[in-house]
Amino acid sequence: MARARCCSCFCRWGTFALVLFILSAIPISLILSLEQSSKSISYQSRYWSHECAKWDPLSKKFLVSTFSGGGLAEVAPTGGEERLVVQDLAVAGNFSVGINIDQVRRRALVVYSDGIRGRYGAIGAYRIGSWDQLFLTHLTRPGEKPSLADDVATDEEGNAYITDARSNKIWKVSSDGELLSVIKGDIFVTKRGLLNNLLGLNGIVYHPNGYLLVIHTSTGSLFKINTRTEEIALVKVEGSLERGDGLELMSNEKLIVAGTPSRLVESSDDWTTAKVVGRYVGPIHRIPTSATVKDGKVYLNHLVGFGFGRKTHRLAEATFTPLES
């Protein structure tokens, strides 16, 4: 496994400042209550922040992106110390953000972004087990508008779809790492204004019926995109999905939206329309960012870890409270 230097001091101090802000804004009694509000898997890391976690049922491990650490780590289902498995020298100094496990090809895909200037974005693929790099594809080009590569999903053919949370587009990359196309559309901007577009297209999942579901974080808009035609449609959702982040399908009809709060969404018409049917709060002071399903249970990754020296992170088991009809 190759070693690389840590992310810049700016990144580290930026994360530290975020932690201080969170702690100062939430009463200690509420933090203690939230910490004890749900079952969770606790594990330790040298890094303050982790962006994404996904369960791999074959290796029986969680894979987590170390965010400011710029790598990928394994976590046992019982917790303990994480084990760093990818630290790619080619992307040193960048954040590791969204990840996806391509079960058919037994590889992990990791999205990289500079996270600050918006000048660098890439997708890397690594063989699970040996952790050899299969490809590293640069998504950004000189002279383009600033971007923020964020999350990734893969279809049945192994194509990867990476969201741009800053410029509201989706890069499509082939199974062997070739940049095929960029999916764009004015429909992605449903509301104008800075506050409505601070964080755009974010969480993304591939549905077995041949389309993507993608969320716009600031507005809560949910989009359905045909992977063959690249046709984009707005899903009519009953209930709010604002501040939604990572997505995970619990079944073909049920979608988990990680966020503040996290929500359970159902559709009975192949995601032409949908309805928010459940809500989960949990330790929101840690900032929930992604969801994964293990043995039928939903686990939420949280951005922020706490502690001196080794940081303690939590994968919280989410139990959704039904909403009144």
Contacts in CASP RR format, 6 or more apart in sequence:
PFRMAT RR
TARGET T0000
AUTHOR 0000-0000-0000
METHOD contacts of the structure
MODEL  1
MARARCCSCFCRWGTFALVLFILSAIPISLILSLEQSSKSISYQSRYWSH
ECAKWDPLSKKFLVSTFSGGGLAEVAPTGGEERLVVQDLAVAGNFSVGIN
IDQVRRRALVVYSDGIRGRYGAIGAYRIGSWDQLFLTHLTRPGEKPSLAD
DVATDEEGNAYITDARSNKIWKVSSDGELLSVIKGDIFVTKRGLLNNLLG
LNGIVYHPNGYLLVIHTSTGSLFKINTRTEEIALVKVEGSLERGDGLELM
SNEKLIVAGTPSRLVESSDDWTTAKVVGRYVGPIHRIPTSATVKDGKVYL
NHLVGFGFGRKTHRLAEATFTPLES
1 84 0 8 1.000
1 85 0 8 1.000
1 86 0 8 1.000
1 87 0 8 1.000
1 131 0 8 1.000
2 87 0 8 1.000
2 88 0 8 1.000
2 89 0 8 1.000
3 87 0 8 1.000
3 89 0 8 1.000
4 70 0 8 1.000
4 87 0 8 1.000
4 88 0 8 1.000
4 89 0 8 1.000
4 91 0 8 1.000
4 92 0 8 1.000
4 93 0 8 1.000
5 92 0 8 1.000
5 93 0 8 1.000
6 12 0 8 1.000
6 68 0 8 1.000
6 69 0 8 1.000
6 93 0 8 1.000
7 68 0 8 1.000
7 69 0 8 1.000
7 70 0 8 1.000
7 93 0 8 1.000
7 94 0 8 1.000
7 95 0 8 1.000
8 93 0 8 1.000
10 116 0 8 1.000
11 68 0 8 1.000
11 93 0 8 1.000
11 95 0 8 1.000
11 116 0 8 1.000
12 48 0 8 1.000
12 68 0 8 1.000
15 48 0 8 1.000
15 49 0 8 1.000
15 67 0 8 1.000
15 68 0 8 1.000
16 48 0 8 1.000
18 49 0 8 1.000
18 304 0 8 1.000
19 48 0 8 1.000
19 304 0 8 1.000
19 305 0 8 1.000
19 306 0 8 1.000
22 285 0 8 1.000
22 287 0 8 1.000
22 304 0 8 1.000
23 31 0 8 1.000
23 285 0 8 1.000
26 285 0 8 1.000
30 285 0 8 1.000
31 285 0 8 1.000
34 281 0 8 1.000
34 282 0 8 1.000
34 283 0 8 1.000
34 284 0 8 1.000
34 285 0 8 1.000
35 283 0 8 1.000
37 281 0 8 1.000
37 282 0 8 1.000
37 283 0 8 1.000
38 282 0 8 1.000
38 283 0 8 1.000
38 316 0 8 1.000
38 317 0 8 1.000
38 318 0 8 1.000
38 319 0 8 1.000
39 316 0 8 1.000
39 317 0 8 1.000
40 283 0 8 1.000
40 314 0 8 1.000
40 315 0 8 1.000
40 316 0 8 1.000
40 317 0 8 1.000
41 62 0 8 1.000
41 75 0 8 1.000
41 77 0 8 1.000
41 78 0 8 1.000
41 79 0 8 1.000
41 299 0 8 1.000
41 314 0 8 1.000
41 315 0 8 1.000
41 317 0 8 1.000
42 79 0 8 1.000
42 80 0 8 1.000
42 312 0 8 1.000
42 313 0 8 1.000
42 314 0 8 1.000
43 75 0 8 1.000
43 76 0 8 1.000
43 79 0 8 1.000
43 80 0 8 1.000
43 81 0 8 1.000
43 82 0 8 1.000
43 312 0 8 1.000
43 313 0 8 1.000
43 315 0 8 1.000
44 80 0 8 1.000
44 81 0 8 1.000
44 82 0 8 1.000
44 310 0 8 1.000
44 311 0 8 1.000
44 312 0 8 1.000
44 313 0 8 1.000
45 66 0 8 1.000
45 73 0 8 1.000
45 81 0 8 1.000
45 82 0 8 1.000
45 305 0 8 1.000
45 310 0 8 1.000
45 311 0 8 1.000
45 313 0 8 1.000
46 309 0 8 1.000
46 310 0 8 1.000
46 311 0 8 1.000
47 66 0 8 1.000
47 67 0 8 1.000
47 68 0 8 1.000
47 69 0 8 1.000
47 311 0 8 1.000
48 68 0 8 1.000
48 304 0 8 1.000
48 305 0 8 1.000
48 311 0 8 1.000
49 66 0 8 1.000
49 67 0 8 1.000
49 68 0 8 1.000
49 303 0 8 1.000
49 304 0 8 1.000
49 305 0 8 1.000
50 64 0 8 1.000
50 65 0 8 1.000
50 66 0 8 1.000
50 67 0 8 1.000
50 301 0 8 1.000
50 302 0 8 1.000
50 303 0 8 1.000
50 305 0 8 1.000
50 313 0 8 1.000
51 65 0 8 1.000
51 67 0 8 1.000
51 95 0 8 1.000
51 96 0 8 1.000
51 97 0 8 1.000
51 98 0 8 1.000
51 289 0 8 1.000
51 290 0 8 1.000
51 301 0 8 1.000
51 303 0 8 1.000
52 64 0 8 1.000
52 65 0 8 1.000
52 97 0 8 1.000
52 98 0 8 1.000
52 99 0 8 1.000
52 151 0 8 1.000
52 246 0 8 1.000
52 289 0 8 1.000
52 290 0 8 1.000
52 301 0 8 1.000
53 62 0 8 1.000
53 63 0 8 1.000
53 64 0 8 1.000
53 65 0 8 1.000
53 75 0 8 1.000
53 99 0 8 1.000
53 290 0 8 1.000
53 292 0 8 1.000
53 299 0 8 1.000
53 301 0 8 1.000
53 315 0 8 1.000
54 62 0 8 1.000
54 63 0 8 1.000
54 99 0 8 1.000
54 100 0 8 1.000
54 101 0 8 1.000
54 290 0 8 1.000
54 292 0 8 1.000
55 61 0 8 1.000
55 62 0 8 1.000
55 292 0 8 1.000
55 293 0 8 1.000
55 294 0 8 1.000
55 299 0 8 1.000
56 62 0 8 1.000
56 63 0 8 1.000
56 101 0 8 1.000
56 103 0 8 1.000
56 128 0 8 1.000
57 294 0 8 1.000
58 103 0 8 1.000
58 106 0 8 1.000
58 128 0 8 1.000
59 74 0 8 1.000
59 128 0 8 1.000
59 129 0 8 1.000
60 77 0 8 1.000
61 74 0 8 1.000
61 75 0 8 1.000
61 76 0 8 1.000
61 77 0 8 1.000
62 74 0 8 1.000
62 75 0 8 1.000
62 76 0 8 1.000
62 77 0 8 1.000
62 292 0 8 1.000
62 294 0 8 1.000
62 299 0 8 1.000
62 315 0 8 1.000
63 72 0 8 1.000
63 73 0 8 1.000
63 74 0 8 1.000
63 75 0 8 1.000
63 85 0 8 1.000
63 99 0 8 1.000
63 101 0 8 1.000
63 108 0 8 1.000
64 72 0 8 1.000
64 73 0 8 1.000
64 74 0 8 1.000
64 75 0 8 1.000
64 82 0 8 1.000
64 99 0 8 1.000
64 301 0 8 1.000
64 313 0 8 1.000
65 71 0 8 1.000
65 72 0 8 1.000
65 96 0 8 1.000
65 97 0 8 1.000
65 98 0 8 1.000
65 99 0 8 1.000
65 110 0 8 1.000
65 111 0 8 1.000
66 72 0 8 1.000
66 73 0 8 1.000
66 84 0 8 1.000
66 96 0 8 1.000
67 95 0 8 1.000
67 96 0 8 1.000
67 97 0 8 1.000
67 303 0 8 1.000
68 95 0 8 1.000
69 95 0 8 1.000
69 96 0 8 1.000
70 87 0 8 1.000
70 91 0 8 1.000
70 92 0 8 1.000
70 93 0 8 1.000
70 94 0 8 1.000
70 95 0 8 1.000
70 96 0 8 1.000
70 112 0 8 1.000
71 84 0 8 1.000
71 86 0 8 1.000
71 87 0 8 1.000
71 88 0 8 1.000
71 96 0 8 1.000
71 110 0 8 1.000
72 84 0 8 1.000
72 85 0 8 1.000
72 86 0 8 1.000
72 96 0 8 1.000
72 99 0 8 1.000
72 108 0 8 1.000
72 110 0 8 1.000
72 126 0 8 1.000
73 82 0 8 1.000
73 83 0 8 1.000
73 84 0 8 1.000
73 85 0 8 1.000
74 82 0 8 1.000
74 83 0 8 1.000
74 85 0 8 1.000
75 82 0 8 1.000
75 83 0 8 1.000
75 315 0 8 1.000
77 294 0 8 1.000
81 310 0 8 1.000
82 313 0 8 1.000
85 126 0 8 1.000
85 129 0 8 1.000
85 131 0 8 1.000
86 108 0 8 1.000
86 110 0 8 1.000
86 126 0 8 1.000
86 131 0 8 1.000
88 112 0 8 1.000
88 124 0 8 1.000
88 133 0 8 1.000
88 136 0 8 1.000
90 133 0 8 1.000
90 136 0 8 1.000
91 112 0 8 1.000
91 122 0 8 1.000
91 124 0 8 1.000
91 136 0 8 1.000
93 114 0 8 1.000
94 112 0 8 1.000
94 113 0 8 1.000
94 114 0 8 1.000
94 115 0 8 1.000
94 120 0 8 1.000
94 121 0 8 1.000
94 122 0 8 1.000
95 112 0 8 1.000
95 113 0 8 1.000
95 114 0 8 1.000
95 115 0 8 1.000
96 110 0 8 1.000
96 111 0 8 1.000
96 112 0 8 1.000
97 111 0 8 1.000
97 112 0 8 1.000
97 113 0 8 1.000
97 149 0 8 1.000
97 150 0 8 1.000
97 151 0 8 1.000
98 110 0 8 1.000
98 111 0 8 1.000
98 150 0 8 1.000
98 151 0 8 1.000
98 152 0 8 1.000
98 290 0 8 1.000
99 108 0 8 1.000
99 109 0 8 1.000
99 110 0 8 1.000
99 111 0 8 1.000
99 152 0 8 1.000
100 108 0 8 1.000
100 109 0 8 1.000
100 152 0 8 1.000
100 153 0 8 1.000
100 154 0 8 1.000
100 160 0 8 1.000
101 107 0 8 1.000
101 108 0 8 1.000
101 109 0 8 1.000
101 128 0 8 1.000
102 108 0 8 1.000
102 109 0 8 1.000
102 125 0 8 1.000
102 154 0 8 1.000
102 158 0 8 1.000
104 156 0 8 1.000
104 158 0 8 1.000
105 158 0 8 1.000
105 175 0 8 1.000
106 127 0 8 1.000
106 128 0 8 1.000
107 125 0 8 1.000
107 126 0 8 1.000
107 127 0 8 1.000
107 128 0 8 1.000
107 134 0 8 1.000
108 125 0 8 1.000
108 126 0 8 1.000
108 128 0 8 1.000
109 123 0 8 1.000
109 124 0 8 1.000
109 125 0 8 1.000
109 126 0 8 1.000
109 152 0 8 1.000
109 154 0 8 1.000
109 160 0 8 1.000
110 123 0 8 1.000
110 124 0 8 1.000
110 125 0 8 1.000
110 126 0 8 1.000
110 152 0 8 1.000
111 121 0 8 1.000
111 122 0 8 1.000
111 123 0 8 1.000
111 124 0 8 1.000
111 149 0 8 1.000
111 150 0 8 1.000
111 151 0 8 1.000
111 152 0 8 1.000
111 162 0 8 1.000
112 120 0 8 1.000
112 121 0 8 1.000
112 122 0 8 1.000
112 123 0 8 1.000
112 124 0 8 1.000
112 149 0 8 1.000
113 120 0 8 1.000
113 121 0 8 1.000
113 122 0 8 1.000
113 147 0 8 1.000
113 148 0 8 1.000
113 149 0 8 1.000
113 150 0 8 1.000
114 120 0 8 1.000
114 121 0 8 1.000
115 148 0 8 1.000
117 146 0 8 1.000
118 140 0 8 1.000
118 146 0 8 1.000
118 147 0 8 1.000
118 148 0 8 1.000
118 166 0 8 1.000
119 140 0 8 1.000
119 146 0 8 1.000
120 138 0 8 1.000
120 140 0 8 1.000
121 138 0 8 1.000
121 139 0 8 1.000
121 140 0 8 1.000
121 147 0 8 1.000
121 149 0 8 1.000
122 136 0 8 1.000
122 137 0 8 1.000
122 138 0 8 1.000
122 139 0 8 1.000
122 140 0 8 1.000
122 149 0 8 1.000
123 136 0 8 1.000
123 137 0 8 1.000
123 139 0 8 1.000
123 149 0 8 1.000
123 152 0 8 1.000
123 160 0 8 1.000
123 162 0 8 1.000
123 171 0 8 1.000
123 173 0 8 1.000
123 177 0 8 1.000
124 133 0 8 1.000
124 134 0 8 1.000
124 135 0 8 1.000
124 136 0 8 1.000
124 137 0 8 1.000
125 133 0 8 1.000
125 134 0 8 1.000
125 135 0 8 1.000
125 136 0 8 1.000
125 160 0 8 1.000
125 177 0 8 1.000
126 132 0 8 1.000
126 133 0 8 1.000
126 134 0 8 1.000
127 134 0 8 1.000
135 176 0 8 1.000
135 177 0 8 1.000
137 173 0 8 1.000
137 177 0 8 1.000
137 178 0 8 1.000
137 179 0 8 1.000
139 147 0 8 1.000
139 149 0 8 1.000
139 162 0 8 1.000
139 164 0 8 1.000
139 171 0 8 1.000
139 173 0 8 1.000
139 179 0 8 1.000
140 147 0 8 1.000
140 149 0 8 1.000
145 166 0 8 1.000
145 167 0 8 1.000
146 166 0 8 1.000
146 167 0 8 1.000
147 164 0 8 1.000
147 166 0 8 1.000
147 167 0 8 1.000
147 169 0 8 1.000
148 164 0 8 1.000
148 165 0 8 1.000
148 166 0 8 1.000
148 167 0 8 1.000
149 162 0 8 1.000
149 163 0 8 1.000
149 164 0 8 1.000
149 171 0 8 1.000
150 162 0 8 1.000
150 163 0 8 1.000
150 164 0 8 1.000
150 165 0 8 1.000
150 201 0 8 1.000
150 202 0 8 1.000
150 203 0 8 1.000
151 162 0 8 1.000
151 163 0 8 1.000
151 202 0 8 1.000
151 203 0 8 1.000
151 204 0 8 1.000
151 246 0 8 1.000
151 247 0 8 1.000
151 290 0 8 1.000
152 160 0 8 1.000
152 161 0 8 1.000
152 162 0 8 1.000
152 163 0 8 1.000
152 204 0 8 1.000
153 160 0 8 1.000
153 161 0 8 1.000
153 204 0 8 1.000
153 205 0 8 1.000
153 206 0 8 1.000
153 212 0 8 1.000
154 160 0 8 1.000
154 161 0 8 1.000
154 206 0 8 1.000
155 161 0 8 1.000
155 206 0 8 1.000
155 210 0 8 1.000
155 227 0 8 1.000
156 206 0 8 1.000
156 208 0 8 1.000
156 210 0 8 1.000
157 175 0 8 1.000
158 174 0 8 1.000
158 175 0 8 1.000
159 172 0 8 1.000
159 173 0 8 1.000
159 174 0 8 1.000
159 175 0 8 1.000
159 180 0 8 1.000
159 227 0 8 1.000
160 172 0 8 1.000
160 173 0 8 1.000
160 175 0 8 1.000
160 177 0 8 1.000
161 170 0 8 1.000
161 171 0 8 1.000
161 172 0 8 1.000
161 173 0 8 1.000
161 183 0 8 1.000
161 204 0 8 1.000
161 206 0 8 1.000
161 212 0 8 1.000
161 227 0 8 1.000
162 170 0 8 1.000
162 171 0 8 1.000
162 173 0 8 1.000
162 204 0 8 1.000
163 170 0 8 1.000
163 201 0 8 1.000
163 202 0 8 1.000
163 203 0 8 1.000
163 204 0 8 1.000
163 214 0 8 1.000
164 170 0 8 1.000
164 171 0 8 1.000
164 201 0 8 1.000
165 199 0 8 1.000
165 200 0 8 1.000
165 201 0 8 1.000
165 202 0 8 1.000
165 217 0 8 1.000
166 200 0 8 1.000
168 184 0 8 1.000
168 185 0 8 1.000
168 188 0 8 1.000
168 189 0 8 1.000
168 197 0 8 1.000
168 200 0 8 1.000
168 201 0 8 1.000
168 216 0 8 1.000
169 182 0 8 1.000
169 183 0 8 1.000
169 184 0 8 1.000
169 185 0 8 1.000
169 188 0 8 1.000
169 201 0 8 1.000
170 182 0 8 1.000
170 183 0 8 1.000
170 184 0 8 1.000
170 201 0 8 1.000
170 204 0 8 1.000
170 212 0 8 1.000
170 214 0 8 1.000
170 225 0 8 1.000
171 179 0 8 1.000
171 181 0 8 1.000
171 182 0 8 1.000
171 183 0 8 1.000
172 179 0 8 1.000
172 180 0 8 1.000
172 181 0 8 1.000
172 182 0 8 1.000
172 183 0 8 1.000
173 179 0 8 1.000
173 180 0 8 1.000
174 180 0 8 1.000
181 230 0 8 1.000
183 225 0 8 1.000
183 230 0 8 1.000
183 232 0 8 1.000
185 232 0 8 1.000
187 223 0 8 1.000
187 232 0 8 1.000
187 233 0 8 1.000
187 234 0 8 1.000
188 200 0 8 1.000
188 201 0 8 1.000
188 216 0 8 1.000
188 221 0 8 1.000
188 223 0 8 1.000
188 232 0 8 1.000
189 197 0 8 1.000
190 196 0 8 1.000
190 216 0 8 1.000
190 219 0 8 1.000
190 221 0 8 1.000
190 234 0 8 1.000
191 197 0 8 1.000
191 218 0 8 1.000
191 219 0 8 1.000
195 218 0 8 1.000
196 218 0 8 1.000
196 219 0 8 1.000
197 218 0 8 1.000
197 219 0 8 1.000
198 217 0 8 1.000
198 218 0 8 1.000
199 217 0 8 1.000
199 218 0 8 1.000
200 216 0 8 1.000
200 217 0 8 1.000
200 218 0 8 1.000
200 219 0 8 1.000
201 214 0 8 1.000
201 215 0 8 1.000
201 216 0 8 1.000
201 223 0 8 1.000
202 214 0 8 1.000
202 215 0 8 1.000
202 216 0 8 1.000
202 217 0 8 1.000
202 244 0 8 1.000
202 245 0 8 1.000
202 246 0 8 1.000
203 214 0 8 1.000
203 215 0 8 1.000
203 217 0 8 1.000
203 244 0 8 1.000
203 245 0 8 1.000
203 246 0 8 1.000
203 247 0 8 1.000
204 212 0 8 1.000
204 213 0 8 1.000
204 214 0 8 1.000
204 215 0 8 1.000
204 247 0 8 1.000
205 212 0 8 1.000
205 213 0 8 1.000
205 247 0 8 1.000
205 248 0 8 1.000
205 249 0 8 1.000
205 255 0 8 1.000
206 212 0 8 1.000
206 227 0 8 1.000
207 213 0 8 1.000
207 249 0 8 1.000
207 252 0 8 1.000
207 271 0 8 1.000
208 252 0 8 1.000
209 252 0 8 1.000
209 270 0 8 1.000
210 226 0 8 1.000
210 227 0 8 1.000
210 228 0 8 1.000
211 224 0 8 1.000
211 225 0 8 1.000
211 226 0 8 1.000
211 227 0 8 1.000
211 271 0 8 1.000
212 223 0 8 1.000
212 224 0 8 1.000
212 225 0 8 1.000
212 227 0 8 1.000
213 222 0 8 1.000
213 223 0 8 1.000
213 224 0 8 1.000
213 235 0 8 1.000
213 247 0 8 1.000
213 249 0 8 1.000
213 255 0 8 1.000
213 271 0 8 1.000
214 222 0 8 1.000
214 223 0 8 1.000
214 225 0 8 1.000
214 247 0 8 1.000
215 221 0 8 1.000
215 222 0 8 1.000
215 223 0 8 1.000
215 241 0 8 1.000
215 244 0 8 1.000
215 245 0 8 1.000
215 246 0 8 1.000
215 247 0 8 1.000
215 257 0 8 1.000
216 222 0 8 1.000
216 223 0 8 1.000
217 242 0 8 1.000
217 243 0 8 1.000
217 244 0 8 1.000
217 245 0 8 1.000
218 242 0 8 1.000
218 243 0 8 1.000
219 242 0 8 1.000
220 237 0 8 1.000
220 240 0 8 1.000
220 241 0 8 1.000
220 242 0 8 1.000
220 243 0 8 1.000
220 244 0 8 1.000
221 234 0 8 1.000
221 241 0 8 1.000
222 234 0 8 1.000
222 235 0 8 1.000
222 237 0 8 1.000
222 241 0 8 1.000
222 265 0 8 1.000
222 274 0 8 1.000
223 232 0 8 1.000
223 233 0 8 1.000
223 234 0 8 1.000
223 235 0 8 1.000
224 232 0 8 1.000
224 233 0 8 1.000
224 234 0 8 1.000
224 235 0 8 1.000
224 271 0 8 1.000
224 272 0 8 1.000
225 231 0 8 1.000
225 232 0 8 1.000
225 233 0 8 1.000
233 272 0 8 1.000
235 267 0 8 1.000
235 271 0 8 1.000
235 272 0 8 1.000
235 273 0 8 1.000
235 274 0 8 1.000
236 272 0 8 1.000
236 273 0 8 1.000
236 274 0 8 1.000
237 265 0 8 1.000
237 273 0 8 1.000
237 274 0 8 1.000
237 275 0 8 1.000
237 276 0 8 1.000
238 273 0 8 1.000
238 274 0 8 1.000
238 275 0 8 1.000
238 276 0 8 1.000
239 275 0 8 1.000
239 276 0 8 1.000
240 276 0 8 1.000
241 257 0 8 1.000
241 263 0 8 1.000
241 265 0 8 1.000
241 276 0 8 1.000
243 259 0 8 1.000
243 260 0 8 1.000
244 257 0 8 1.000
244 258 0 8 1.000
244 259 0 8 1.000
244 260 0 8 1.000
244 263 0 8 1.000
245 257 0 8 1.000
245 258 0 8 1.000
245 259 0 8 1.000
245 288 0 8 1.000
245 289 0 8 1.000
245 290 0 8 1.000
246 257 0 8 1.000
246 258 0 8 1.000
246 259 0 8 1.000
246 289 0 8 1.000
246 290 0 8 1.000
246 291 0 8 1.000
247 255 0 8 1.000
247 256 0 8 1.000
247 257 0 8 1.000
247 258 0 8 1.000
247 291 0 8 1.000
248 255 0 8 1.000
248 256 0 8 1.000
248 258 0 8 1.000
248 290 0 8 1.000
248 291 0 8 1.000
248 292 0 8 1.000
248 293 0 8 1.000
248 298 0 8 1.000
249 255 0 8 1.000
249 256 0 8 1.000
250 256 0 8 1.000
250 264 0 8 1.000
250 293 0 8 1.000
250 296 0 8 1.000
250 298 0 8 1.000
253 266 0 8 1.000
253 267 0 8 1.000
253 268 0 8 1.000
254 264 0 8 1.000
254 265 0 8 1.000
254 266 0 8 1.000
255 264 0 8 1.000
255 265 0 8 1.000
255 266 0 8 1.000
255 267 0 8 1.000
255 274 0 8 1.000
256 262 0 8 1.000
256 263 0 8 1.000
256 264 0 8 1.000
256 265 0 8 1.000
256 291 0 8 1.000
256 293 0 8 1.000
256 298 0 8 1.000
256 318 0 8 1.000
257 263 0 8 1.000
257 264 0 8 1.000
257 265 0 8 1.000
257 291 0 8 1.000
258 288 0 8 1.000
258 289 0 8 1.000
258 290 0 8 1.000
258 291 0 8 1.000
258 300 0 8 1.000
258 301 0 8 1.000
259 284 0 8 1.000
259 288 0 8 1.000
259 289 0 8 1.000
260 284 0 8 1.000
260 287 0 8 1.000
260 288 0 8 1.000
261 279 0 8 1.000
261 280 0 8 1.000
261 281 0 8 1.000
261 282 0 8 1.000
261 284 0 8 1.000
262 279 0 8 1.000
262 280 0 8 1.000
262 281 0 8 1.000
262 282 0 8 1.000
262 288 0 8 1.000
262 291 0 8 1.000
262 300 0 8 1.000
262 318 0 8 1.000
262 320 0 8 1.000
263 276 0 8 1.000
263 278 0 8 1.000
263 279 0 8 1.000
263 280 0 8 1.000
263 320 0 8 1.000
264 276 0 8 1.000
264 277 0 8 1.000
264 278 0 8 1.000
264 279 0 8 1.000
264 280 0 8 1.000
264 320 0 8 1.000
265 274 0 8 1.000
265 275 0 8 1.000
265 276 0 8 1.000
265 277 0 8 1.000
266 274 0 8 1.000
266 275 0 8 1.000
266 277 0 8 1.000
267 273 0 8 1.000
267 274 0 8 1.000
267 275 0 8 1.000
276 323 0 8 1.000
277 320 0 8 1.000
277 322 0 8 1.000
277 323 0 8 1.000
278 320 0 8 1.000
278 321 0 8 1.000
278 322 0 8 1.000
278 323 0 8 1.000
279 320 0 8 1.000
279 321 0 8 1.000
279 323 0 8 1.000
280 300 0 8 1.000
280 318 0 8 1.000
280 319 0 8 1.000
280 320 0 8 1.000
280 321 0 8 1.000
282 288 0 8 1.000
282 300 0 8 1.000
282 316 0 8 1.000
282 318 0 8 1.000
283 302 0 8 1.000
283 314 0 8 1.000
283 316 0 8 1.000
285 304 0 8 1.000
286 302 0 8 1.000
286 303 0 8 1.000
286 304 0 8 1.000
286 305 0 8 1.000
286 306 0 8 1.000
286 314 0 8 1.000
287 302 0 8 1.000
287 303 0 8 1.000
287 304 0 8 1.000
288 300 0 8 1.000
288 301 0 8 1.000
288 302 0 8 1.000
288 303 0 8 1.000
288 316 0 8 1.000
289 301 0 8 1.000
289 302 0 8 1.000
289 303 0 8 1.000
290 300 0 8 1.000
290 301 0 8 1.000
291 298 0 8 1.000
291 299 0 8 1.000
291 300 0 8 1.000
291 301 0 8 1.000
291 318 0 8 1.000
292 298 0 8 1.000
292 299 0 8 1.000
292 301 0 8 1.000
293 299 0 8 1.000
297 317 0 8 1.000
298 317 0 8 1.000
298 318 0 8 1.000
298 320 0 8 1.000
299 315 0 8 1.000
299 316 0 8 1.000
299 317 0 8 1.000
299 318 0 8 1.000
300 315 0 8 1.000
300 316 0 8 1.000
300 318 0 8 1.000
301 315 0 8 1.000
302 313 0 8 1.000
302 314 0 8 1.000
302 315 0 8 1.000
302 316 0 8 1.000
305 311 0 8 1.000
305 312 0 8 1.000
305 313 0 8 1.000
305 314 0 8 1.000
306 312 0 8 1.000
END
